[in-house]
Amino acid sequence: MPLTDTAIRTAKPSAAPVRMFDGGGLYLEVSPAGGKLWRLKYRYAGKEKRLALGKYPDVSLKDARAKRDAARKLLANDIDPGENRKVQAAAKVERAANSFEAIAREWFAKNCDGWAVTHSEKIITRLENNVFPWLGGKAIAEITAPDVLAVLRRIEGRGTNDTAHRASGNISQIMRYAIATGRATRDPVPDLRGALPPLRHENFAAITEPAKVGELLRAFDAFQGTFVVKSALLLSPLVFVRPGELRTALWADMDLDRAEWRYFVTKTKTDHLVPLATQAVAILRELHALTGHGRYVFPGRDPQKPMSEAAVNAALRRMGYDTKTEITGHGFRAMARTILHEELHQKPEVIEHQLAHKVSDALGTAYNRTLFLKERKAMMQIWADYLDKLKTGAAIIPLRGNSAA
């Protein structure tokens, strides 16, 4: 007789396993401990076999019968249900290993050591928040242009077109890695060219008028925040490096006796040397008393991590500056480039090399950190001295009896 839900629910365990048959090879096995397991008995190639169909009540009577019927259809087509399950399980494992997320994380792990910490954090966060939830489980070889476009449209719909473009670039990099490692045959991202609105490139807000620079420097002196953040503010215009390079600066890279800061620029893949003016060395020596025992020059709340990437901009806003229209942490670079050239008449090539831009010399030699070193050391001291004058007003309003000031 076919089983009923009532009979299954009320079945009691015995000293030996009890089998309750439903028909067509399906039965429920009640163990001495009280567990109830579905089994299917069948014959294939002259041999009797059994297939586990799950545990009751997780698998209901109705579900067990559906699984039995599906297995019998396989048998009718000369397919062993047990072997088919093994094949499907293996395919599932392979699919998971070749999913977009698995390969993306593999790509990330192989590349992140060569990136700045901020850059790698932004990439993995972008993928985890915007891409993995929708593409992560898909087999990478099966991802199509419409699949990618749906993800990008979702990002764009939030009004974050820049993030959509960056996500598109990351997806393309991952697809190309999958192609190179034999897990995919093509990158669908180029098929989407023109599908997203173009980016409107805007320059970083920067103050380039000497009088306003003086006001800014005086605001730094009056800043009431933490000593670490204040030191970062004071040092930012003196060294005019990229904000991520400043906040992740390491004491191991600083040689205060030689007045040099050497580090690797991940953006251009080059070594860089920042000559430190006497004013910069003084700031760093004072800060060293507080943070010199640790790894980072500007540690965050967790000393094992650098200062937050938002710290400098947050401090600027706290002082009343609009970081979108007036000055941003990146704006010190434009400030230095403009004033060094227009007001202090420094050579453009020397300025560009100090900005760690990837440029070539007259012989086509790629940038190296010692090029124009003598000129750059002199320029950095001239710049620091000029900033001091701007702060006191001496470089804008001639002092009485000292017209050359």
TORSEPA-408508 format. One record per atom (N, C-alpha, C): y, z negated, x negated. Coordinates in steps of 0.001 Angstrom, whole numbers, padded with zeros to 6 digits, always signed. Example, Ala and Ser with C-alpha at 12.3 -4.5 7.8 and 13.67 -1.06 7.14 Angstrom:
BEGIN
-005690-007800-013190
-004500-007800-012300
-003300-007800-013200
-002250-007080-012850
-001060-007140-013670
+000030-007870-012900
! end
This chain:
BEGIN
-001196+000000-000849
+000000+000000+000000
+001253+000000-000890
+002293+000755-000488
+003547+000730-001259
+004127-000673-001276
+004822-000968-002360
+005448-002287-002499
+006676-002408-001599
+007054-003649-001322
+008291-003923-000594
+009128-004874-001424
+010439-004895-001165
+011322-005806-001890
+010917-007259-001660
+010480-007559-000449
+010079-008925-000138
+008870-009344-000962
+007899-008444-001046
+006694-008747-001811
+007015-008956-003288
+007956-008168-003784
+008322-008292-005204
+009049-009605-005457
+010000-009929-004583
+010790-011154-004768
+009934-012407-004705
+008921-012386-003826
+008110-013593-003603
+006877-013664-004497
+006652-012637-005313
+005473-012627-006186
+005535-013788-007171
+004434-014537-007288
+004362-015702-008154
+003550-015392-009408
+003902-015982-010527
+003131-015758-011758
+001788-016476-011702
+000848-015952-012467
-000485-016553-012581
-000779-016795-014050
-001956-017336-014314
-002340-017598-015696
-002471-016313-016487
-002833-015221-015806
-002945-013915-016453
-001933-012967-015794
-001519-011892-016511
-000586-010931-015920
-001137-010361-014615
-000247-010197-013639
-000614-009631-012335
+000064-008276-012182
-000702-007259-011780
-000141-005916-011573
-000089-005603-010082
+001119-005224-009637
+001328-004877-008233
+001655-003387-008174
+000736-002584-007641
+000868-001131-007649
+001660-000613-006452
+002465+000428-006757
+003286+001037-005696
+002797+002443-005341
+002037+003066-006220
+001552+004414-005989
+002106+005384-007005
+001357+006442-007265
+001803+007455-008223
+001849+006936-009642
+001099+005864-009959
+001067+005307-011305
+002090+004214-011540
+002994+003983-010592
+004024+002966-010762
+003485+001593-010368
+003732+000594-011220
+003346-000759-010858
+004317-001761-011478
+004334-002958-010885
+005147-004056-011386
+004216-005076-012011
+004475-005430-013255
+003644-006403-013945
+004374-007745-013984
+003727-008757-013393
+004301-010109-013370
+003624-010913-014469
+004427-011355-015453
+003867-012082-016602
+003644-013543-016230
+002805-014257-016994
+002597-015686-016740
+003888-016497-016791
+004872-016016-017534
+006154-016729-017636
+007069-016421-016464
+006686-015448-015623
+007487-015129-014444
+008299-013855-014554
+008287-013203-015728
+009011-011951-015876
+008374-010830-015086
+009185-009928-014581
+008689-008816-013764
+009145-007502-014375
+008198-006734-014879
+008491-005505-015615
+007860-004299-014931
+008650-003232-014816
+008129-001989-014235
+007389-001196-015298
+006249-000622-014924
+005458+000228-015810
+005019+001475-015034
+004841+002545-015792
+004288+003767-015204
+003046+004148-016000
+001923+004237-015307
+000682+004669-015947
+000493+006161-015659
+000243+006925-016731
+000061+008379-016549
-000904+008880-017617
-001338+010105-017441
-002224+010745-018412
-001543+011990-018959
-001668+012174-020274
-001126+013370-020903
-002059+013792-022020
-002406+015064-022020
-003334+015618-023014
-004638+014823-023040
-005113+014395-021846
-006381+013689-021733
-006331+012230-022107
-005161+011699-022439
-005049+010301-022837
-004229+009520-021816
-004684+008295-021546
-003924+007430-020651
-002786+006774-021423
-001601+006805-020830
-000418+006234-021497
+000369+005400-020495
+001275+004579-021037
+002140+003766-020197
+003589+003891-020675
+004481+003839-019693
+005912+003984-019970
+006664+002829-019329
+007436+002093-020114
+008245+000995-019584
+009455+001564-018846
+009693+001043-017635
+010793+001548-016816
+011899+000520-016591
+011770-000651-017183
+012833-001639-017040
+012375-002922-016377
+013300-003856-016293
+013002-005187-015773
+013578-005351-014369
+012760-005949-013497
+013241-006287-012154
+013950-007650-012235
+015114-007861-011599
+015767-007007-010600
+016811-006052-011172
+016955-006006-012536
+017925-005074-013110
+017624-003644-012649
+016334-003331-012588
+015885-002031-012056
+015229-002334-010706
+015857-001869-009665
+015352-002142-008317
+014114-001308-008018
+013487-001606-006895
+012331-000809-006459
+012717+000648-006280
+013864+000876-005683
+014337+002253-005472
+014544+002970-006805
+015184+002270-007775
+015433+002869-009086
+014123+003144-009819
+013173+002233-009721
+011879+002424-010385
+011164+003652-009826
+011222+003817-008518
+010584+004993-007916
+011266+006281-008369
+012598+006235-008506
+013314+007432-008977
+012906+007767-010404
+012745+006754-011232
+012311+006990-012613
+010884+007532-012643
+010011+007017-011767
+008639+007531-011676
+008645+009006-011300
+009450+009360-010303
+009492+010751-009849
+010016+011675-010939
+011024+011204-011698
+011567+012016-012788
+010505+012233-013869
+009723+011187-014158
+008661+011308-015165
+007577+012272-014700
+007257+012231-013407
+006216+013132-012885
+006676+014584-012938
+007986+014828-012789
+008502+016195-012912
+008345+016695-014350
+008575+015802-015301
+008366+016187-016701
+006902+016543-016944
+006006+015723-016409
+004571+016003-016566
+004208+017342-015952
+004822+017648-014815
+004539+018931-014156
+004953+020102-015029
+005917+019855-015940
+006370+020901-016861
+005754+020737-018254
+004628+019991-018307
+003888+019784-019539
+004724+019090-020611
+005529+018109-020178
+006334+017311-021110
+005890+015863-020999
+005582+015257-022127
+005178+013857-022158
+006416+012986-021951
+006503+012204-020868
+007688+011375-020620
+007980+010387-021746
+006934+009834-022362
+007131+008884-023456
+007755+009539-024671
+007241+010711-025042
+007788+011434-026190
+009186+011940-025889
+009404+012344-024638
+010738+012822-024243
+011766+011708-024386
+011352+010471-024035
+012272+009346-024170
+012633+009119-025642
+011633+009243-026531
+011902+009069-027958
+012881+010128-028467
+012678+011359-028003
+013573+012452-028416
+014992+012187-027927
+015109+011737-026654
+016427+011461-026095
+017110+010313-026829
+016329+009284-027192
+016892+008143-027915
+017387+008565-029289
+016600+009414-029964
+017001+009901-031284
+018263+010736-031186
+018333+011557-030112
+019517+012393-029905
+020749+011540-029648
+020548+010441-028917
+021656+009536-028618
+022172+008879-029891
+021253+008471-030760
+021648+007865-032030
+022412+008872-032883
+021870+010109-032927
+022534+011147-033724
+023905+011463-033153
+023986+011497-031813
+025255+011786-031164
+026287+010704-031499
+025843+009438-031475
+026749+008338-031800
+027222+008435-033249
+026313+008808-034143
+026665+008931-035558
+027637+010073-035796
+027580+011088-034918
+028451+012252-035054
+029548+012270-034004
+029836+011096-033449
+030917+011030-032465
+032253+011151-033187
+033280+011490-032431
+034608+011636-033026
+035047+010329-033686
+034831+009209-032997
+035282+007928-033559
+034547+007580-034844
+033229+007796-034869
+032451+007462-036067
+032942+008267-037269
+033164+009550-037055
+033596+010411-038159
+035055+010135-038520
+035873+009809-037508
+037268+009477-037783
+037362+008235-038659
+036547+007233-038349
+036574+006006-039151
+036038+006256-040555
+035083+007153-040671
+034568+007525-041994
+035663+008215-042797
+036377+009144-042160
+037498+009852-042800
+038573+008862-043224
+038885+007920-042344
+039920+006932-042629
+039518+006072-043832
+038265+005620-043852
+037796+004767-044943
+037863+005469-046291
+037628+006770-046298
+037625+007528-047555
+039036+007829-048052
+040033+007713-047177
+041388+008100-047558
+042389+006956-047622
+042116+005865-046909
+043153+004843-046744
+043540+004143-048041
+042642+004100-049030
+042980+003429-050283
+044126+004128-051007
+044300+005412-050749
+045373+006156-051396
+046669+006163-050612
+046688+005472-049473
+047891+005436-048634
+048595+004090-048767
+049868+004089-048441
+050593+002833-048333
+049997+002044-047169
+050058+000718-047269
+049486-000130-046222
+050087+000194-044860
+051406+000373-044825
+052061+000667-043543
+051577+001985-042965
+051388+002976-043831
+050953+004290-043377
+049546+004221-042797
+048645+003544-043498
+047266+003464-043006
+047189+002648-041718
+047974+001585-041619
+047969+000777-040397
+048444+001589-039203
+049465+002398-039406
+049990+003213-038313
+048959+004242-037854
+048232+004848-038804
+047252+005871-038443
+046111+005274-037639
+045511+004182-038122
+044355+003635-037408
+044775+003060-036062
+045963+002468-035983
+046451+001955-034697
+046699+003095-033724
+047266+004188-034228
+047517+005357-033375
+046209+005902-032814
+045197+005975-033651
+043908+006488-033193
+043257+005535-032194
+043291+004242-032503
+042633+003262-031632
+043306+003163-030266
+044627+003298-030235
+045349+003143-028975
+045466+004429-028163
+045482+005568-028851
+045813+006812-028159
+044702+007862-028129
+043724+007741-029029
+042735+008815-029143
+041307+008346-028863
+040864+007286-029505
+039479+006833-029365
+039055+006550-027921
+039921+005938-027096
+039453+005650-025736
+039006+006886-024963
+039527+008060-025323
+039197+009275-024577
+038354+010276-025368
+038525+010323-026674
+037742+011278-027488
+036668+010594-028317
+036797+009286-028508
+035941+008574-029453
+034458+008763-029252
+033977+008758-028007
+032546+008851-027752
+031995+010253-027714
+032853+011258-027760
+032391+012643-027692
+031804+013099-029030
+030767+013919-028953
+030236+014529-030175
+031332+015408-030754
+031630+015237-032026
+032789+015922-032597
+032646+017446-032542
+031406+017929-032626
+031185+019378-032602
+031437+019974-031220
+031494+019115-030202
+031661+019602-028832
+033095+019471-028324
+033982+018931-029142
+035363+018728-028703
+036088+020073-028654
+036755+020317-027538
+037452+021593-027317
+038957+021384-027303
+039681+022493-027344
+041144+022429-027285
+041627+021721-026018
+041057+022019-024826
+041491+021277-023626
+041244+019773-023729
+040160+019362-024402
+039895+017933-024592
+041038+017280-025372
+041433+017939-026461
+042507+017404-027304
+043835+017430-026556
+044095+018517-025848
+045363+018644-025137
+045512+017551-024084
+044417+017199-023416
+044486+016143-022405
+044924+014826-023035
+044423+014546-024238
+044812+013327-024952
+046292+013377-025330
+046732+014510-025861
+048118+014645-026297
+049089+014611-025124
+048694+015204-024005
+049543+015176-022806
+049725+013740-022308
+048673+012946-022431
+048752+011558-021996
+049781+010802-022855
+049784+011072-024150
+050751+010427-025050
+052159+010934-024753
+052281+012239-024615
+053580+012852-024343
+054168+012321-023035
+053286+012075-022062
+053739+011601-020754
+054424+010254-020809
+054189+009505-021882
+054854+008208-022038
+056230+008360-022676
+056615+009611-022959
+057900+009843-023603
+057868+009681-025096
+056667+009707-025694
+056529+009536-027141
+056021+010840-027755
+056888+011842-027745
+056511+013164-028241
+056191+013129-029732
+056914+012293-030479
+056657+012194-031918
+055240+011687-032169
+054826+010663-031404
+053466+010132-031554
+052439+011188-031188
+052718+011996-030170
+051790+013064-029774
+051598+014053-030911
+052677+014437-031574
+052579+015379-032697
+051813+014750-033866
+052065+013473-034125
+051368+012806-035231
+049875+012665-034916
+049566+012339-033661
+048160+012233-033256
+047471+013587-033391
+048170+014649-033024
+047607+015995-033167
+047263+016286-034623
+048181+015907-035530
+047923+016126-036952
+046730+015325-037444
+046618+014077-037000
+045481+013244-037399
+044170+013807-036880
+044157+014250-035623
+042935+014833-035048
+042515+016061-035842
+043483+016884-036206
+043176+018086-036983
+042603+017730-038346
+043161+016696-038997
+042638+016265-040298
+041188+015799-040174
+040906+015066-039109
+039545+014562-038892
+038588+015711-038607
+039021+016687-037810
+038176+017845-037503
+037866+018634-038781
+038867+018796-039635
+038643+019538-040882
+037674+018776-041796
+037766+017449-041773
+036821+016641-042547
+035407+016826-041998
+035283+016868-040675
+033964+017071-040052
+033395+018443-040418
+034260+019438-040479
+033812+020784-040882
+033318+020759-042324
+034083+020107-043192
+033727+020062-044612
+032418+019320-044845
+032113+018347-043985
+030894+017561-044151
+029750+018041-043261
+029918+019203-042646
+028835+019822-041886
+028583+019258-040510
+029561+018534-039922
+029367+017976-038582
+030084+018752-037495
+030886+019725-037848
+031585+020560-036869
+031758+021948-037471
+032080+022898-036636
+032221+024276-037121
+033650+024793-037048
+034497+024170-036211
+035882+024630-036148
+036800+023516-035652
+038072+023676-035975
+039122+022753-035560
+039860+023359-034370
+039824+022716-033181
+040472+023283-032011
+041982+023069-031967
+042514+022214-032837
+043930+021864-032755
+044859+023065-032943
+044598+023979-033897
+045498+025133-034025
+045630+025960-032743
+044628+025889-031866
+044712+026629-030602
+045805+026071-029696
+046294+024877-030010
+047292+024222-029165
+048714+024455-029652
+048872+025319-030628
+050210+025562-031167
+051159+025993-030049
+052254+025276-029913
+053230+025590-028867
+052995+024840-027565
+051885+024120-027469
+051572+023418-026213
+052432+022176-026032
+052858+021560-027140
+053710+020376-027059
+055167+020770-027303
+056106+020088-026670
+057523+020355-026951
+057798+020120-028427
+058633+020949-029045
+058916+020762-030474
+059639+019450-030721
+059457+018924-031924
+060133+017685-032296
+061596+017967-032619
+062446+017038-032233
+063851+017116-032617
+064042+016197-033808
+064174+016787-034968
+064303+015971-036180
+065713+015400-036290
+065786+014103-036412
+067065+013432-036540
+067106+012682-037871
+068274+012709-038490
+068417+011989-039746
+068456+010488-039477
+068010+009712-040474
+068087+008267-040344
+069553+007838-040352
+069878+006896-039484
+071250+006405-039426
+071635+005810-040776
+072825+006146-041242
+073265+005669-042552
+074777+005527-042573
+075266+004561-043324
+076694+004374-043540
+077041+004984-044891
+077961+005946-044898
+078312+006631-046142
+079808+006537-046455
+080564+005822-045621
+081990+005630-045888
+082153+004370-046724
+082741+004476-047908
+082835+003329-048814
+083367+002055-048158
+084416+002166-047347
+084990+000955-046736
+083970+000262-045842
+083204+001048-045067
+082207+000470-044174
+081008-000080-044954
+080714+000532-046095
+079652-000010-046947
+080063-001400-047435
+081333-001550-047808
+081822-002862-048234
+081669-003903-047139
+081973-003524-045895
+081808-004443-044769
+080339-004853-044611
+079449-003871-044767
+078022-004136-044640
+077551-005123-045703
+077994-004916-046928
+077579-005801-048021
+078094-007224-047818
+079281-007348-047274
+079812-008686-046989
+079018-009352-045865
+078540-008534-044912
+077693-009065-043836
+076371-009575-044396
+075846-008885-045423
+074603-009333-046063
+074801-010721-046687
+075928-010902-047356
+076190-012189-048001
+076257-013322-046976
+076718-012987-045771
+076878-014016-044732
+075637-014165-043851
+074593-013389-044127
+073393-013415-043276
+072751-014801-043280
+072367-015275-042094
+071832-016631-041939
+070311-016669-041750
+069625-015574-042009
+068177-015542-041825
+067428-016147-042992
+066133-015850-043085
+065307-016414-044152
+065741-015880-045513
+065442-016641-046550
+065833-016236-047902
+065129-014943-048316
+063866-014768-047883
+063112-013561-048242
+063758-012330-047620
+064091-012403-046337
+064703-011253-045670
+066098-010990-046237
+066869-012062-046489
+068198-011872-047070
+068095-011192-048435
+067109-011576-049226
+066920-010958-050543
+066581-009485-050399
+065778-009154-049395
+065428-007748-049143
+066665-006957-048761
+067523-007565-047932
+068775-006896-047554
+069651-006652-048773
+069809-007671-049609
+070665-007550-050790
+070134-006511-051774
+068810-006419-051889
+068214-005502-052857
+068158-004062-052336
+068093-003888-051028
+067914-002547-050440
+068927-001524-050936
+070232-001789-050885
+071176-000768-051367
+071155-000601-052880
+070715-001611-053610
+070707-001527-055069
+069604-000623-055593
+068467-000563-054880
+067329+000223-055371
+067086+001469-054521
+067592+001474-053289
+067474+002570-052306
+066115+003289-052328
+065042+002505-052317
+063696+003065-052190
+063350+003162-050709
+062209+003738-050394
+061770+003806-049004
+061469+002394-048509
+061753+002109-047229
+061552+000745-046715
+060141+000213-046933
+059134+001063-046746
+057752+000627-046939
+057468+000275-048381
+058129+000967-049315
+057935+000678-050735
+058585-000650-051114
+059707-000946-050481
+060386-002208-050777
+059593-003391-050240
+059203-003325-048981
+058572-004505-048369
+057181-004773-048938
+056518-003748-049511
+055194-003958-050096
+055251-004074-051619
+056447-004252-052152
+056593-004381-053609
+055755-005542-054136
+055154-005328-055302
+054287-006334-055919
+054967-006916-057156
+054800-008216-057348
+055343-008839-058555
+054696-008251-059803
+053436-007826-059683
+052736-007260-060838
+053396-005977-061332
+054152-005311-060446
+054811-004055-060831
+056219-004281-061390
+056691-005529-061324
+058048-005839-061777
+058040-006324-063228
+058897-005767-064040
+059116-006261-065404
+060593-006623-065490
+060909-007864-065190
+062310-008272-065132
+062941-008334-066516
+062145-008588-067541
+062692-008612-068897
+063151-007221-069325
+062398-006201-068914
+062769-004815-069230
+063643-004215-068134
+063838-004957-067061
+064648-004488-065933
+064080-003185-065368
+062751-003204-065097
+062078-002011-064564
+061104-002399-063458
+061018-001532-062496
+060033-001671-061415
+059248-000361-061381
+057958-000457-061688
+057106+000736-061707
+056062+000633-060595
+055874+001707-059858
+054851+001724-058805
+054472+003166-058498
+053431+003312-057680
+052923+004634-057308
+053452+004992-055926
+054084+006165-055813
+054630+006623-054535
+053544+007397-053794
+053003+006810-052739
+051908+007466-052019
+052386+008712-051284
+053656+008753-050903
+054175+009909-050161
+054140+011174-051002
+054485+011041-052292
+054530+012212-053175
+053403+012228-054202
+052569+011163-054177
+051451+011055-055127
+051946+011081-056571
+053008+010346-056841
+053581+010314-058189
+053878+008881-058598
+053896+008647-059907
+054370+007379-060434
+055892+007377-060354
+056465+006211-060182
+057923+006121-060078
+058416+004907-060845
+059602+005025-061391
+060227+003926-062115
+061622+003717-061558
+061907+002497-061179
+063236+002131-060686
+063907+001253-061735
+064918+001773-062440
+065672+000909-063354
+066419-000135-062532
+066361-001373-062943
+066980-002453-062182
+068303-002850-062829
+069370-002729-062071
+070676-003168-062556
+070658-004690-062725
+071608-005199-063474
+071630-006644-063717
+071723-007424-062403
+072426-006855-061412
+072540-007523-060109
+071184-007606-059422
+070383-006535-059528
+069058-006515-058911
+068132-007518-059595
+068208-007576-060916
+067372-008528-061665
+067715-009957-061262
+068998-010239-061075
+069424-011589-060698
+068848-011979-059336
+068854-011050-058384
+068294-011317-057051
+066799-011596-057164
+066107-010766-057952
+064664-010910-058090
+064281-012189-058828
+065043-012578-059829
+064712-013816-060546
+064851-015024-059617
+065869-015009-058786
+066060-016112-057852
+064937-016133-056828
+064524-014949-056358
+063449-014866-055381
+062106-015242-056008
+061941-014949-057296
+060680-015237-057975
+060336-016731-057914
+061344-017563-057909
+061100-019011-057832
+060408-019383-056523
+060649-018586-055488
+060069-018873-054179
+058757-018147-053952
+058684-016853-054315
+057499-016053-053968
+056707-015566-055174
+057175-015909-056369
+056538-015381-057578
+055112-015815-057791
+054672-016883-057125
+053286-017338-057282
+052315-016478-056480
+052854-015653-055602
+052001-014819-054756
+051971-013375-055217
+051375-012532-054405
+051222-011117-054752
+052466-010299-054417
+053022-010570-053226
+054119-009737-052743
+055479-010338-053100
+056407-009456-053435
+057777-009889-053690
+058392-010397-052393
+058089-009689-051288
+058609-010067-049976
+057438-010345-049031
+056819-011518-049139
+055678-011827-048271
+056127-012074-046836
+055178-011901-045904
+055453-012194-044507
+055109-013636-044189
+054983-013920-042903
+054610-015282-042509
+053250-015652-043086
+052365-014663-043131
+051098-014824-043839
+051335-014380-045282
+051309-015288-046246
+051621-014927-047640
+050707-013849-048208
+049545-013648-047564
+048619-012631-048056
+049011-011232-047581
+050044-011161-046764
+050496-009870-046236
+051978-009687-046542
+052432-008418-046640
+053854-008205-046924
+054711-008479-045698
+055969-008547-045910
+056952-008733-044850
+056791-007651-043786
+057051-007974-042556
+056927-007027-041454
+057813-005808-041673
+057331-004649-041268
+058119-003431-041414
+059363-003460-040534
+059385-004348-039548
+060536-004440-038647
+061574-005440-039129
+061282-006184-040185
+062137-007307-040593
+063551-006873-040968
+063677-005837-041804
+065009-005424-042257
+065827-004881-041094
+065235-004025-040279
+065966-003479-039135
+066336-004575-038144
+065434-005539-037968
+065733-006655-037063
+066924-007456-037594
+066974-007632-038915
+068092-008359-039520
+069397-007589-039342
+069339-006274-039492
+070541-005447-039297
+071052-005571-037865
+070118-005546-036907
+070526-005688-035503
+071106-007078-035248
+070530-008076-035895
+071023-009450-035731
+072454-009563-036225
+072809-008763-037223
+074174-008784-037742
+075117-007907-036925
+074563-007269-035876
+075406-006482-034980
+075399-004997-035236
+074512-004513-036124
+074459-003083-036413
+073436-002391-035518
+073790-001206-035044
+072877-000395-034235
+072009+000420-035193
+070697+000156-035214
+069811+000830-036176
+069488+002264-035776
+069963+002681-034611
+069766+004075-034212
+070979+004935-034543
+072151+004334-034527
+073364+005132-034720
+074188+004738-035942
+073973+003522-036492
+074819+003081-037597
+074070+003010-038928
+073090+002149-039019
+072370+001964-040288
+070944+001519-040001
+070012+002038-040752
+068611+001634-040661
+068114+001342-042063
+066947+000735-042161
+066409+000409-043473
+066260+001622-044368
+066015+002767-043764
+065864+004013-044529
+067223+004615-044879
+068280+004139-044209
+069596+004734-044401
+070233+004440-045737
+069730+003443-046464
+070296+003150-047781
+070084+004305-048755
+069059+005103-048500
+068792+006259-049366
+069886+007322-049182
+070225+007595-047928
+071289+008567-047662
+072639+008030-048139
+072833+006723-047981
+074060+006104-048467
+074218+006339-049961
+073160+006041-050721
+073228+006201-052171
+073380+007665-052571
+072600+008530-051949
+072656+009953-052309
+074064+010506-052102
+074666+010187-050970
+075987+010724-050646
+077070+010174-051563
+077122+008855-051696
+078213+008253-052465
+078055+008497-053960
+076823+008447-054466
+076611+008724-055894
+077103+010117-056268
+076907+011071-055363
+077319+012447-055657
+078806+012659-055394
+079272+012236-054214
+080640+012563-053809
+081693+011642-054416
+081366+010368-054589
+082359+009418-055088
+082208+009132-056581
+080950+009049-057042
+080710+008690-058442
+080340+009893-059305
+080217+011051-058669
+080018+012327-059385
+078798+012331-060299
+077725+011720-059820
+076477+011746-060572
+075759+013081-060344
+074936+013477-061307
+074250+014768-061224
+073210+014750-060094
+073177+015782-059270
+072221+015825-058151
+070777+015672-058593
+070404+016300-059728
+069012+016227-060161
+068621+014810-060573
+069573+014073-061132
+069301+012686-061510
+069127+011834-060255
+069987+012074-059279
+069897+011333-058013
+068560+011608-057335
+068177+012899-057273
+066929+013275-056596
+065721+012643-057268
+065734+012591-058580
+064606+011968-059269
+064572+010465-059026
+065748+009855-058930
+065753+008429-058646
+065316+008147-057210
+065516+009093-056320
+065050+008961-054940
+063547+009207-054825
+062907+009569-055953
+061458+009842-055983
+061094+010999-055071
+062008+011982-054996
+061666+013188-054272
+060813+014068-055169
+059924+014821-054576
+059017+015660-055361
+059739+016952-055725
+060364+016939-056895
+061118+018098-057366
+060578+018524-058718
+060984+019700-059161
+060550+020218-060459
+061756+020381-061361
+061513+020292-062662
+062613+020517-063591
+062739+022009-063883
+063603+022375-064814
+063865+023786-065093
+062622+024525-065558
+061674+023806-066141
+060451+024442-066631
+059338+024401-065593
+059642+023891-064397
+058628+023822-063346
+057714+022628-063461
+058071+021695-064360
+057226+020522-064540
+057406+019555-063373
+056299+019085-062830
+056391+018154-061703
+057083+016872-062144
+057690+016205-061173
+058416+014965-061435
+057539+013939-062149
+058095+013255-063136
+057421+012109-063729
+058433+010990-063864
+057924+009765-063964
+058820+008619-063835
+059728+008415-065037
+059517+009115-066136
+060384+008936-067294
+061479+009993-067374
+061435+011014-066512
+062420+012084-066568
+063811+011541-066234
+064807+011917-067028
+066192+011463-066850
+066294+009932-066898
+065388+009273-067592
+065361+007819-067543
+066658+007203-068076
+067173+007725-069188
+068408+007194-069753
+069559+007347-068768
+069642+008555-068174
+070716+008816-067210
+070559+007958-065959
+069303+007753-065533
+069074+006973-064314
+069391+005496-064528
+069075+004971-065693
+069412+003573-065988
+070919+003374-065935
+071644+004299-066543
+073107+004205-066528
+073633+004332-065101
+073056+005277-064339
+073515+005511-062966
+073283+004295-062079
+072125+003634-062218
+071815+002493-061370
+072761+001318-061639
+073201+001157-062896
+074156+000095-063195
+075547+000458-062674
+075896+001728-062833
+077186+002196-062291
+077222+001974-060780
+076114+002283-060121
+076010+002139-058670
+076139+000667-058264
+075442-000208-058942
+075498-001636-058607
+076910-002186-058818
+077538-001774-059911
+078906-002244-060167
+079862-001721-059095
+079663-000494-058679
+080510+000101-057632
+080331-000644-056315
+079072-001000-055994
+078834-001748-054758
+079540-003102-054799
+079541-003746-055960
+080263-005023-056097
+081746-004832-055796
+082303-003744-056287
+083723-003463-056044
+083984-003181-054566
+083044-002464-053941
+083194-002197-052510
+083183-003515-051731
+082325-004414-052141
+082194-005693-051426
+083480-006514-051516
+084134-006463-052673
+085373-007226-052835
+086596-006448-052370
+086400-005134-052146
+087517-004297-051733
+088241-003657-052893
+087822-003950-054118
+088525-003444-055298
+088387-001948-055461
+087301-001369-054965
+087107+000072-055133
+087820+000860-054047
+088439+000133-053096
+089098+000823-051987
+090602+000559-052012
+090950-000702-052237
+092359-001073-052320
+092644-001513-053750
+093413-000734-054521
+093666-001104-055919
+094273-002499-056022
+093759-003267-056954
+094287-004601-057172
+095639-004523-057901
+096539-005477-057602
+097865-005468-058206
+097751-005613-059724
+098407-004700-060440
+098387-004759-061887
+097140-004202-062501
+096283-003567-061678
+095033-003005-062215
+094684-001777-061395
+095483-000753-061555
+095319+000460-060786
+094043+001186-061104
+093381+000853-062246
+092149+001536-062626
+090937+000875-062013
+091150-000182-061259
+090009-000935-060702
+089234-000086-059755
! end
